[in-house]
Structures are given as structure tokens and as C-alpha cells.
């Protein structure tokens, strides 16, 4: 039996494995901050869309009831969902006396 064919099998060396791990680490270090930045941007865009949706519901409520609603009025009347917690980025929704909807940071 010839043992020569067993000697031809070759695995990765420790140096090669460490180089691969270094490359993966560098890619992760570059990628993770970009994902976080995009997530914040997505949440801010979601908040803008939510504010516009609530503004439309305020206008609909005002046409139906002939008064400027509060957030609780909109929830009670079914114009927005009762379990609505505000913007995806954590900001709350505020309705001014003139019916303008804005997002405000939670205090």
C-alpha cells in the first residue's frame, strides 16, 4: 500500500485561518455602523409617514365632528389604532390647537 496519497491531503494552516478571521472582522467593523445608520434613517422616514397619516385623520375627524381632536379622541373614535405608540423612532405625536400634527421627542 502506498502512503504517498495520504501525504497529499492538506488543510488550512493557522496563519491562513487567522487571515480569514481578520478579513471577516474588518468587514463586520465596516458593515455594522452602516446598518445602524440606515436603521435610524428608516425610523425617521417612518415617523414622517406616520405624522402625515395622523394629519389626514385629524382632517377627517375635523370634517366629521367639526372640532380639532386630541390623540385620545382619534383613538376613541377609531381614526387611529388604540395601541398606537407613536413614531417608530420613539418620538410622540402632538396635535396643536390649529390641528397641525408634529412629532416631538419624548421627555
KAKATA-V152346 format. One record per backbone hydrogen bond with DSSP energy under -1.0 kcal/mol. CO is the residue of the C=O (numbers start at 1). NH is the residue of the N-H. If there is no record, write none. Layout:
# KAKATA-V152346
<<CO/NH> <CO/NH>>
This chain:
# KAKATA-V152346
<<13/17> <14/18> <15/19> <16/20> <17/21> <18/22> <19/23> <20/24> <21/25> <22/26> <23/27> <24/28> <25/29> <26/30> <27/31> <28/32> <31/35> <32/36> <33/37> <34/38> <35/39> <36/40> <37/41> <38/42> <39/43> <40/44> <41/45> <42/46> <43/47> <44/48> <45/49> <46/50> <47/51> <48/52> <49/53> <50/54> <51/55> <52/56> <53/57> <54/58> <55/59> <56/60> <57/61> <58/62> <59/63> <60/64> <61/65> <62/66> <70/74> <71/75> <72/76> <73/77> <74/79> <74/80> <81/84> <87/90> <91/87> <92/104> <94/102> <96/99> <100/96> <102/94> <104/92>>
